[in-house]
Amino acid sequence: MADVPAASAARMTDGVKVYGEGHAAVHALDGITAGFEQGHFTAIMGPSGSGKSTLLHCLAGLDNLSSGQVYLGDTELGSLKDNALTKLRREQVGFVFQAFNLIPTLNAEENILLPLSIAGKKPDQDWYEQVVSAVGLQDRLTHRPNELSGGQQQRVAAARALVTKPAIVFADEPSGNLDSVASADLLAFMRRAVDELGQTIVMVTHDPVSASYSHRIVFLDDGSCVDEMTDPTADSVLDKMKQLAD
């Protein structure tokens, strides 16, 4: 069981997620209780099939628990009707996934501002400029995705997730498709977004180097929280993963 911080941006209590029925039932989450602190960068790690992405998707309201509760701030997601849940996700949650999911006919600036355009809102210009500066895209804003490198496209996707000032950003293997240099750039930006812009980020990763950018790691195995670590380094994460494998 992972600790539940007092000021949790997101938390799960007794979370169970079962896919299928009878002998074919798979317990992807097996009674998880965990919290994710405001203003912190938390990584979720574990072997393939341990429930990492399921945990992330349930925390983000993209999937429903079979039993238990998920809270974003003080709001329990299971109590919301579909329209209210959609509104909450749009206004309070940012997403960064492995697939960049950029609109090919829009330039970088238009892709970044897309969530605000859909919501009919104007950007906070100062915040927008901070985010664009943090991702280092000032001179690429008029370029379309096919004119950007993979790392630049992923930084556009990260900026899009942050531009709405979400309460929390969920990232699922965000650097998985990037080379080591682009990956380091993206992860350093994500850490700065937390340390300098006050963002809250929860990231699934299998990579010890990626995880070392976080403040804290929650380790899963067989759908349960089995350990956690603060102030990780790549070596300490690797050692911990070897211990858990044994």
FISE-741615 format. One record per residue (C-alpha): y, z, x; residue in one letter. Coordinates in steps of 0.001 Angstrom, whole numbers, always signed. Each point is the difference from the previous one (the first is absolute). Last residue first. Layout:
R,py,pz,px,residu
R,Y,Z,X,A
...
This chain:
R,py,pz,px,residu
R,-11490,-6866,+13634,D
R,+2332,-2493,-1717,A
R,+2439,+2848,-706,L
R,+111,+936,+3677,Q
R,+499,-3656,+1029,K
R,+2847,-321,-2529,M
R,+1605,+3152,+1408,K
R,-173,-1325,+3564,D
R,+1563,-3318,-1065,L
R,+2770,+1852,-1811,V
R,+668,+2179,+3049,S
R,+160,-3100,+2207,D
R,+2395,-1911,-2276,A
R,+2238,+3062,-226,T
R,+351,+2110,-3111,P
R,+2805,+2430,-883,D
R,-2007,+1644,-2801,T
R,-3731,-358,-724,M
R,-2193,+147,-3089,E
R,-3633,+526,-890,D
R,-2769,-756,-2504,V
R,+1871,-1319,-3039,C
R,-2748,-1334,-2279,S
R,-1014,-3462,-1254,G
R,-2922,-403,+2385,D
R,+2203,+787,+3015,D
R,+3758,+378,+39,L
R,+2399,+1064,+2770,F
R,+3610,+946,-792,V
R,+2381,-786,+2868,I
R,+3429,+1525,+616,R
R,+3336,-946,+1542,H
R,-903,-3687,+228,S
R,+478,-2468,+2867,Y
R,-3363,+1056,+1480,S
R,-1749,-1496,-3046,A
R,+801,-3517,+1182,S
R,-1511,+749,+3426,V
R,-3072,+1617,-1572,P
R,-688,-3087,-2199,D
R,-1863,+331,-3304,H
R,+3191,+186,-2039,T
R,+1207,+1144,-3411,V
R,+3682,+882,-73,M
R,+2035,+2548,-1973,V
R,+3748,-299,+588,I
R,+2941,+2218,-1029,T
R,+3473,-1262,+962,Q
R,+2780,+2162,+1427,G
R,+1896,-2923,+1582,L
R,-109,+1201,+3627,E
R,-3399,+1699,+425,D
R,-1857,-1721,-2862,V
R,+1440,-3495,+371,A
R,-232,+514,+3755,R
R,-3790,+517,-314,R
R,-284,-3166,-2090,M
R,+2064,-1907,+2570,F
R,-2250,+1180,+2812,A
R,-2985,-1103,-2075,L
R,+1444,-3498,-508,L
R,+956,-508,+3644,D
R,-3350,+1323,+1250,A
R,-1867,-2373,-2329,S
R,+2128,-2961,+1089,A
R,-853,+758,+3646,V
R,-3698,+642,-655,S
R,-548,-3134,-2098,D
R,+299,+318,-3762,L
R,-2489,-380,-2856,N
R,-939,+3683,-228,G
R,+3569,+1244,+434,S
R,+477,+1118,-3611,P
R,-3536,+1448,-320,E
R,+883,+1195,-3542,D
R,+3573,+1347,-121,A
R,+1305,+2253,-2770,F
R,+3743,+707,-63,V
R,+1406,+3087,-1759,I
R,+3106,+1049,-1960,A
R,+1129,-3613,+106,P
R,+3431,-924,+1362,K
R,-157,-3467,-1655,T
R,+371,-1678,+3396,V
R,-3039,+1729,+1502,L
R,-2898,-2141,-1246,A
R,+1986,-3206,+515,R
R,+766,+1137,+3571,A
R,-3732,+417,+624,A
R,-764,-3467,-1401,A
R,+2752,-1512,+2160,V
R,-1500,+1864,+2979,R
R,-3372,-1545,-897,Q
R,+1554,-3468,+18,Q
R,+1618,+698,+3387,Q
R,-3344,+1050,+1464,G
R,-1725,-3092,-1364,G
R,+2709,-2205,+1514,S
R,+2733,-1408,-2227,L
R,+865,-3598,-965,E
R,-2841,-198,-2556,N
R,+1421,+3172,-1614,P
R,+3415,-1587,-684,R
R,+2889,+591,+2387,H
R,+3474,+1004,-1245,T
R,-488,+3668,+937,L
R,-1203,-705,+3544,R
R,+3009,+1099,+2095,D
R,+241,+3502,-1458,Q
R,-3779,+463,+28,L
R,-350,+2937,+2397,G
R,-2064,+2170,-2367,V
R,+2435,+2921,+400,A
R,+3006,-2297,-352,S
R,-1316,-1385,-3283,V
R,-646,+3550,-1253,V
R,+3426,+1305,+1031,Q
R,+1706,-3081,-1488,E
R,-1792,+528,-3317,Y
R,+939,+3687,+0,W
R,+3696,-827,+498,D
R,-109,-2752,-2624,Q
R,-1677,+2093,-2695,D
R,-1691,-2979,-1604,P
R,+921,-1300,-3456,K
R,-2400,+590,-2870,K
R,-1602,-2287,-2596,G
R,-3439,+1559,+544,A
R,-1453,-3351,+1076,I
R,+2968,-535,+2335,S
R,-478,+3489,+1479,L
R,-3673,-687,+724,P
R,+931,-3444,+1476,L
R,+2634,+1262,+2467,L
R,-2252,-269,+3062,I
R,-1368,-3365,-1125,N
R,+3525,-1351,-590,E
R,+1081,+1166,+3465,E
R,-3033,-1564,+1655,A
R,+389,-3366,-1728,N
R,-1655,-806,-3315,L
R,-2276,-3011,-635,T
R,-2981,+1611,+1748,P
R,+71,+3219,-2087,I
R,-1309,+2717,+2327,L
R,-3306,+1745,-651,N
R,-302,+1219,+3629,F
R,-3740,+497,-257,A
R,-784,+3173,+1930,Q
R,+1841,+2113,-2583,F
R,+3386,+1706,-161,V
R,+833,+1616,-3337,F
R,+3064,+1930,-1207,G
R,-20,+2561,-2807,V
R,+2777,+1688,-1994,Q
R,+1657,-2628,-2194,E
R,-2683,-2660,-472,R
R,-2890,+2468,+35,R
R,+1748,+2247,-2528,L
R,+832,-2945,-2269,K
R,-3621,-1229,+83,T
R,-1225,+3513,-797,L
R,+2416,+270,-2929,A
R,-1160,-3342,-1381,N
R,-3689,+895,+394,D
R,+255,+3416,-1703,K
R,+474,+3001,+2256,L
R,-1929,+3297,-92,S
R,-2511,-1138,+2618,G
R,+2826,-483,+2499,L
R,+1022,+3662,+104,E
R,+3724,+38,+810,T
R,+1349,+2847,+2154,D
R,+352,-2088,+3166,G
R,-2624,-2690,-420,L
R,-2913,+2006,-1340,Y
R,-3650,-1005,-206,V
R,-2461,+2008,-2080,Q
R,-3759,+426,-247,G
R,-2656,-2147,-1665,S
R,-1107,-3655,+57,S
R,+3233,-698,+1870,L
R,+2056,-3050,-926,N
R,+967,-2893,+2292,D
R,+3356,-1473,+1057,L
R,+1730,+3326,-678,G
R,+1067,+368,+3630,A
R,-2141,+3093,+589,L
R,-2967,-1816,-1581,C
R,+499,-3046,+2245,H
R,+307,+2142,+3143,L
R,-3106,+2047,-784,L
R,-1972,-3166,-767,T
R,+1245,-1525,+3262,S
R,-1292,+2939,+2046,K
R,-3229,+662,-1921,G
R,-2454,+451,+2888,S
R,-1420,-3521,-388,G
R,+904,-1045,+3547,S
R,+421,+3098,+2152,P
R,+2971,+2333,-399,G
R,+3769,+120,+348,M
R,+3030,+777,-2176,I
R,+3331,+66,+1852,A
R,+2985,+2125,-1013,T
R,+3643,-743,+864,F
R,+2172,+2870,-1220,H
R,+3262,+313,-1929,G
R,-1706,+1445,-3062,Q
R,-3470,+1383,+682,E
R,-3245,-1576,-1096,F
R,-2422,+2265,-1831,G
R,-3782,+197,-210,A
R,-2749,+1082,-2397,T
R,-2940,-2408,-51,I
R,-2926,+590,-2373,G
R,-2374,-2788,+1034,D
R,+1936,-3239,+316,L
R,-1939,-3290,+272,A
R,-2932,+1501,-1901,H
R,-2156,-3104,-522,V
R,-2092,-275,-3178,A
R,-2875,-2531,+128,A
R,-2625,+2574,-962,H
R,+1951,+826,-3153,G
R,+3410,-1624,-358,E
R,+2462,-2095,+2011,G
R,+2995,+1118,+2052,Y
R,+760,+3723,+119,V
R,+3348,+1462,+1023,K
R,+436,+3771,+197,V
R,+3247,+1726,+935,G
R,-105,+3798,-103,D
R,+3803,+136,+388,T
R,+1934,-2893,+1536,M
R,+3492,+171,+1446,R
R,+3035,-2168,+542,A
R,+3536,+721,+1257,A
R,-1242,+3507,+733,S
R,+2511,+2764,+734,A
R,-2351,+2987,+311,A
R,-2505,-1943,+2076,P
R,-3558,-278,-1389,V
R,-2393,+612,+2881,D
R,-2989,-2296,+346,A
R,-3438,+913,-1330,M
